[in-house]
Amino acid sequence: MRWWQFDTGSGSLIPRPRFVAGPGADYGSGSGVQCLNPEPGPGTCLFLADESASDPNGSPNRIALREYDPTGTLMSEQFLTDGAPLPGARSDSSRMVSDAGGNLWVSWRDSSAGQPEYVVRRSPDSGQTFDPVYRLSGGEPQGTGFESIFDFVKKGYSAAAGGEAYFAWAGQRESVFFSGLFNVYDTNDFDRDQSSAAVDCNDSDPTAQATPTLLGNLSIGEISGGVRLSWDSQAATAGSGTVYDLVKGSVGDLRGTGTYAAVACLTGGETGASFDDLSPDPPSGTADYYLGRARNSCGSAGYGDASVNPDPRDDLDSAGPCP
C-alpha cells in the first residue's frame, strides 16, 4: 500500500509507504498518519488529509480522517469540517496528535469567519467520535488576523500527554507582524481555571467553578439620597463570573396578595457586592422590601424560601422580573 507526497525539493510526487513501523508510530511532516494501539486496534492507522470536496485539484475545503485496518482496507471515513460554522470554507494545515489514553486531537486552519484561524476537534475514543469544533485562537473579532504554521514550527507545533494537547502557531494580533501563539486543550480542566473537570460545574466557563449559594448577609444602610444594599461576594467560591440580581416590592402588596407578582427588578447582573438605591422613599406608613440572588452560568440558588407552602418565591425564582 502506498500514498503519494509532493516533494518540494524535486517538485515531483514520490511514493511513501502507507503504514509505518508499528502501533504508536508517526510518519511524515506534522502528524498526517497515526497508527494506534490498543484502540481502535493494533495496526489500525488513521490518515488525515486536506482535500477539496468537489475537485481533486481544487483548494482544500474539507478535512478528512480515514481509518484503515492492517490489510489496507478502509474501515471508516469522517469529514471533520462538517462540524465547522461554514463546512465549505477553505480548510487546510491539518495536524493530529494523540496521548496514551485514547484521546486524539485534530487541528486545522478554518476560514469560516474570514481569515484563517486555528480550530481543533477532540476525540475521546481514538478517532471514532469527535467533540464539537473548538477555536484555539482567542483573537477578536474573529477572522480578522491571518494565522499560520511556518516551517520552523511545522514539525513540532503540537504534542499531547495525559489528556492534554498543546498547540503553538503564529498569527497577526496587534500589527501586521506575526506573534507566537499558544493554547492548551486540557480534558482535565478544559477552561484552565485551576478547577478540575470532576468538580467544576461548567468546565467550559473559566469564570464559573460552582453553583452560587443563597445570597448571604444582605443588609441595608442609609446613605445620602437613598440606601445602600450590600451582601457577601461569592466570587471566590462560585467564580469571578458570578453576578447578582436585586428585586424590590411593597410590603403592603406582599401582605395583601401573598405573592410577588408586583415585584420589580431593581438591578440585574451586578458584578460587585453593593448597590445604591436612590429612588424616593416609600409613602409614610408603608415599607418596601428587597430580595437578592447570585447566579452564574451554572445556575442560581434563587431568592430563598418563604415560610408558607406552596412557596410563592418559587414563581419568583422561575419567572422573576430580572433577566
C-alpha positions as CSV (number, residue, x, y, z in Angstrom):
1,M,0.0,0.0,0.0
2,R,1.4,3.4,-0.9
3,W,0.4,7.0,-0.8
4,W,1.9,10.0,-2.7
5,Q,3.6,13.0,-1.2
6,F,4.7,16.1,-3.1
7,D,8.4,16.7,-2.6
8,T,9.3,20.4,-2.6
9,G,12.9,19.8,-3.5
10,S,12.4,17.8,-6.7
11,G,8.9,19.2,-7.5
12,S,7.5,15.8,-8.0
13,L,5.3,13.2,-6.4
14,I,7.1,10.4,-4.6
15,P,5.6,7.2,-3.2
16,R,5.5,6.7,0.5
17,P,4.6,3.5,2.5
18,R,1.0,3.6,3.7
19,F,1.8,2.1,7.1
20,V,4.7,2.9,9.4
21,A,6.8,0.6,11.6
22,G,4.2,-0.2,14.2
23,P,1.5,1.0,16.6
24,G,2.1,4.4,18.2
25,A,4.5,5.5,15.4
26,D,4.1,8.7,13.5
27,Y,5.1,9.2,9.8
28,G,5.5,12.3,7.8
29,S,5.6,16.1,8.3
30,G,3.5,17.1,11.2
31,S,1.1,14.3,12.1
32,G,-0.6,13.2,8.9
33,V,-0.6,9.5,9.9
34,Q,-1.2,7.8,13.2
35,C,-1.1,4.1,13.9
36,L,-2.9,3.4,17.1
37,N,-2.7,0.8,19.9
38,P,-4.8,-0.6,21.5
39,E,-7.7,1.3,20.1
40,P,-9.3,1.1,17.5
41,G,-7.0,-1.9,17.3
42,P,-3.4,-3.0,16.9
43,G,-2.1,-1.9,13.5
44,T,-5.1,0.3,12.8
45,C,-3.9,3.5,11.1
46,L,-5.6,6.9,10.8
47,F,-4.8,9.1,7.8
48,L,-5.5,12.8,7.8
49,A,-6.0,14.7,4.5
50,D,-6.7,18.3,3.4
51,E,-8.8,17.9,0.3
52,S,-11.4,19.6,-1.9
53,A,-14.9,18.2,-1.6
54,S,-15.6,18.6,-5.3
55,D,-12.3,19.0,-7.3
56,P,-9.2,16.8,-6.7
57,N,-7.1,19.7,-7.8
58,G,-9.1,22.4,-6.1
59,S,-8.4,24.4,-3.0
60,P,-8.9,22.3,0.2
61,N,-12.2,22.9,2.0
62,R,-12.5,19.5,3.7
63,I,-10.5,17.8,6.4
64,A,-10.9,14.0,6.0
65,L,-9.9,11.4,8.5
66,R,-9.8,7.8,7.3
67,E,-9.2,4.6,9.2
68,Y,-7.5,1.6,7.6
69,D,-7.0,-1.9,9.0
70,P,-3.6,-3.7,8.7
71,T,-4.6,-5.1,5.3
72,G,-5.2,-1.6,3.9
73,T,-9.0,-1.9,3.9
74,L,-10.9,1.3,4.5
75,M,-12.7,0.9,7.8
76,S,-14.3,4.4,8.3
77,E,-14.3,7.9,6.9
78,Q,-15.1,11.2,8.6
79,F,-15.1,14.7,7.4
80,L,-14.3,16.8,10.5
81,T,-15.1,20.1,8.8
82,D,-18.8,19.1,8.7
83,G,-18.9,20.5,12.2
84,A,-17.4,23.9,11.3
85,P,-19.6,27.0,11.1
86,L,-19.2,27.1,7.3
87,P,-18.3,23.5,6.2
88,G,-17.4,24.6,2.7
89,A,-14.9,27.3,3.7
90,R,-11.2,26.9,3.0
91,S,-9.7,24.4,5.5
92,D,-6.0,23.4,5.5
93,S,-2.9,22.8,7.5
94,S,-4.4,19.9,9.4
95,R,-2.4,18.0,12.0
96,M,-3.3,15.3,14.6
97,V,-1.8,14.3,17.9
98,S,-2.7,11.7,20.4
99,D,-1.9,10.7,24.0
100,A,-1.7,7.3,25.5
101,G,-5.2,7.4,26.9
102,G,-7.3,7.2,23.7
103,N,-7.6,11.0,23.2
104,L,-6.9,12.2,19.7
105,W,-6.9,15.9,18.6
106,V,-7.2,17.1,15.0
107,S,-6.5,20.8,14.4
108,W,-6.6,22.8,11.2
109,R,-7.0,26.3,9.8
110,D,-10.6,27.2,9.4
111,S,-11.7,30.2,7.3
112,S,-15.4,30.2,8.3
113,A,-15.1,33.7,9.8
114,G,-12.8,35.2,7.1
115,Q,-9.1,35.0,7.6
116,P,-7.9,31.5,8.6
117,E,-7.8,30.7,12.3
118,Y,-6.9,27.6,14.2
119,V,-9.5,25.2,15.4
120,V,-9.5,21.7,16.9
121,R,-11.7,18.8,17.5
122,R,-11.0,16.2,20.1
123,S,-11.9,12.5,20.0
124,P,-12.1,10.6,23.3
125,D,-12.0,7.2,21.6
126,S,-9.1,7.3,19.2
127,G,-10.9,8.9,16.3
128,Q,-14.3,7.0,16.4
129,T,-16.3,10.1,17.6
130,F,-15.4,13.7,18.0
131,D,-16.4,16.6,20.2
132,P,-17.6,19.9,18.6
133,V,-15.2,22.3,16.9
134,Y,-13.2,24.4,19.4
135,R,-11.5,27.6,18.4
136,L,-7.9,27.6,19.6
137,S,-7.4,31.2,18.6
138,G,-8.6,33.8,21.0
139,G,-8.3,36.8,18.6
140,E,-11.3,39.1,18.5
141,P,-13.1,40.0,16.3
142,Q,-12.9,36.6,14.7
143,G,-11.5,36.1,11.2
144,T,-9.6,39.4,11.0
145,G,-6.0,38.2,11.6
146,F,-4.1,35.8,9.4
147,E,-2.8,32.7,11.2
148,S,-0.4,30.0,10.0
149,I,2.2,27.4,11.0
150,F,5.6,28.2,9.4
151,D,8.4,25.8,8.6
152,F,10.2,26.4,11.8
153,V,7.2,25.1,13.9
154,K,5.6,22.8,11.4
155,K,7.2,19.6,12.7
156,G,6.7,20.2,16.4
157,Y,3.8,22.6,16.9
158,S,1.6,20.1,18.8
159,A,2.1,17.5,21.5
160,A,-0.1,15.6,23.9
161,A,0.1,13.7,27.2
162,G,-2.2,12.7,29.9
163,G,-5.4,14.2,28.5
164,E,-3.7,17.5,27.5
165,A,-2.8,18.7,24.0
166,Y,-0.5,21.7,23.4
167,F,-0.6,23.8,20.3
168,A,1.7,26.5,19.0
169,W,1.3,28.6,15.9
170,A,1.8,32.1,14.5
171,G,-0.8,34.8,14.0
172,Q,-1.4,38.5,13.5
173,R,-2.7,40.4,16.5
174,E,-1.7,44.0,17.2
175,S,0.1,44.6,13.9
176,V,0.8,43.0,10.5
177,F,3.7,41.2,12.1
178,F,3.2,37.7,13.3
179,S,3.3,36.7,17.0
180,G,3.9,33.3,18.5
181,L,0.6,31.9,19.9
182,F,0.0,29.0,22.3
183,N,-3.0,27.2,23.7
184,V,-3.8,24.1,25.6
185,Y,-6.8,21.7,25.3
186,D,-7.0,20.1,28.7
187,T,-9.6,17.4,29.2
188,N,-9.0,17.5,32.9
189,D,-9.5,21.3,33.1
190,F,-10.9,22.5,29.8
191,D,-11.4,26.1,30.8
192,R,-8.0,26.3,32.5
193,D,-9.4,27.9,35.7
194,Q,-7.5,25.6,38.1
195,S,-10.7,23.8,39.0
196,S,-10.7,20.2,37.7
197,A,-13.4,18.9,35.4
198,A,-14.5,16.5,38.2
199,V,-15.6,19.3,40.5
200,D,-16.1,22.3,38.1
201,C,-19.8,23.0,37.5
202,N,-19.1,24.3,34.0
203,D,-15.7,23.3,32.6
204,S,-16.3,25.5,29.5
205,D,-16.5,28.7,31.5
206,P,-13.4,29.9,33.3
207,T,-15.4,32.4,35.4
208,A,-17.6,29.7,37.0
209,Q,-16.5,26.9,39.3
210,A,-19.6,26.2,41.5
211,T,-23.3,27.0,41.5
212,P,-23.8,30.0,43.8
213,T,-25.5,29.6,47.1
214,L,-28.2,31.8,48.7
215,L,-27.2,35.4,49.0
216,G,-25.6,35.9,52.4
217,N,-25.8,38.9,54.7
218,L,-28.0,41.1,52.6
219,S,-28.1,44.4,54.6
220,I,-29.3,47.9,54.1
221,G,-27.6,51.1,55.2
222,E,-28.7,54.7,54.9
223,I,-26.7,57.0,52.6
224,S,-27.3,60.5,51.3
225,G,-30.3,60.4,49.0
226,G,-31.2,56.7,49.4
227,V,-30.0,53.4,50.8
228,R,-27.0,51.1,50.1
229,L,-27.6,47.4,49.9
230,S,-24.6,45.1,50.5
231,W,-24.0,41.4,50.6
232,D,-21.3,38.8,50.7
233,S,-19.4,38.3,47.4
234,Q,-19.3,34.7,46.0
235,A,-16.5,35.4,43.5
236,A,-14.0,33.3,45.5
237,T,-16.3,30.3,45.9
238,A,-18.6,30.3,42.8
239,G,-16.3,32.1,40.3
240,S,-15.5,35.6,39.1
241,G,-18.4,35.5,36.7
242,T,-21.0,35.4,39.5
243,V,-23.4,38.3,39.2
244,Y,-26.3,39.5,41.5
245,D,-29.9,40.4,40.9
246,L,-32.0,42.6,43.3
247,V,-35.8,42.9,43.3
248,K,-37.9,45.4,45.2
249,G,-41.5,45.4,46.2
250,S,-44.1,46.8,48.5
251,V,-44.7,45.1,51.8
252,G,-48.4,46.1,51.5
253,D,-48.7,44.3,48.2
254,L,-47.0,41.3,49.6
255,R,-49.2,41.1,52.6
256,G,-52.4,41.8,50.6
257,T,-51.8,39.2,47.8
258,G,-49.4,36.7,49.4
259,T,-47.4,36.7,46.1
260,Y,-44.5,38.5,44.5
261,A,-46.5,39.4,41.3
262,A,-45.9,43.1,41.8
263,V,-42.2,42.9,42.5
264,A,-39.8,44.9,40.2
265,C,-36.3,44.3,39.2
266,L,-34.1,46.9,40.9
267,T,-30.9,45.9,39.2
268,G,-29.7,42.8,37.3
269,G,-26.3,41.5,36.6
270,E,-24.4,43.4,39.3
271,T,-20.8,42.4,39.4
272,G,-19.9,44.0,42.8
273,A,-21.2,43.3,46.3
274,S,-23.2,46.5,46.8
275,F,-25.8,48.7,45.1
276,D,-27.1,52.2,45.9
277,D,-30.9,52.6,45.6
278,L,-31.5,56.3,45.1
279,S,-35.2,56.0,44.4
280,P,-37.7,58.0,46.6
281,D,-38.7,56.8,50.0
282,P,-42.0,54.9,50.1
283,P,-45.1,56.8,51.3
284,S,-45.4,57.4,55.0
285,G,-46.9,54.4,56.8
286,T,-45.7,51.9,54.1
287,A,-42.4,50.0,53.5
288,D,-40.5,48.3,50.8
289,Y,-38.6,45.0,50.9
290,Y,-35.6,43.7,49.0
291,L,-34.6,40.2,47.9
292,G,-31.4,39.2,46.1
293,R,-29.9,36.2,44.4
294,A,-26.5,35.2,43.0
295,R,-26.1,33.5,39.6
296,N,-23.6,32.4,37.0
297,S,-23.5,30.1,34.0
298,C,-24.0,27.1,36.4
299,G,-27.3,28.4,37.8
300,S,-28.6,30.0,40.9
301,A,-29.9,29.1,44.4
302,G,-32.7,31.6,43.9
303,Y,-34.1,34.2,46.2
304,G,-34.5,31.8,49.1
305,D,-37.6,30.2,50.6
306,A,-40.7,31.6,52.2
307,S,-42.3,30.1,55.4
308,V,-45.5,29.0,53.7
309,N,-46.5,26.2,51.4
310,P,-46.8,26.4,48.4
311,D,-43.8,28.8,48.4
312,P,-44.6,32.0,46.4
313,R,-40.9,32.5,45.9
314,D,-40.8,29.5,43.6
315,D,-42.6,31.6,40.9
316,L,-40.1,34.4,41.6
317,D,-37.2,32.1,41.0
318,S,-38.6,30.7,37.8
319,A,-40.2,33.8,36.2
320,G,-38.9,36.8,38.1
321,P,-38.6,40.3,36.7
322,C,-34.8,40.2,36.4
323,P,-33.4,38.6,33.3
